[in-house]
């Protein structure tokens, strides 16, 4: 199973700066982000303390649901 971080890197190539790209860029630049994690709880707790922008947690919830469907 790929990590959530690896799944998110697909959004870095977006031409337009949408929220998905903004979150992926932040994850890429944040050296403390749990990049090997597949755990919803671990990533969610990290984002609760370090959310890069308003709405990042709800965006994460939606993207994590998509990630789980792809990785099943």
MOWOJO-V644997 format. One record per residue. N is the residue number from 0. PSI is psi as a letter, one per 30 degrees, with the letter a starting at -180 (* if undefined). D_CENTER is the distance of its C-alpha to the mean C-alpha in Angstrom with 1 decimal. Layout:
# MOWOJO-V644997
n: {N:N}
psi: {PSI:PSI}
d_center: {D_CENTER:D_CENTER}
This chain:
# MOWOJO-V644997
n: {0:1:2:3:4:5:6:7:8:9:10:11:12:13:14:15:16:17:18:19:20:21:22:23:24:25:26:27:28:29:30:31:32:33:34:35:36:37:38:39:40:41:42:43:44:45:46:47:48:49:50:51:52:53:54:55:56:57:58:59:60:61:62:63:64:65:66:67:68:69:70:71}
psi: {k:l:l:e:e:e:e:f:f:f:f:f:f:k:e:k:i:a:e:e:e:e:e:e:e:e:e:e:f:j:f:f:k:i:f:f:k:g:k:e:e:e:e:e:e:e:e:e:f:g:k:f:l:k:f:e:e:e:e:e:e:e:e:e:e:e:e:e:e:e:f:*}
d_center: {15.4:12.6:9.8:6.3:5.8:8.8:7.9:5.4:8.4:10.5:9.6:11.0:14.4:14.6:17.9:17.3:15.0:13.3:10.5:8.0:9.5:9.7:6.0:5.9:9.3:8.7:6.5:9.4:12.0:11.3:13.5:13.1:9.4:10.0:9.3:11.6:10.6:10.7:11.6:10.2:12.6:11.7:8.1:9.4:12.3:10.7:9.0:12.4:14.2:12.1:10.6:10.9:12.5:14.1:12.3:8.8:9.3:10.9:8.4:5.8:9.1:9.9:7.1:7.5:11.1:11.1:9.5:12.4:14.9:14.4:14.5:17.6}
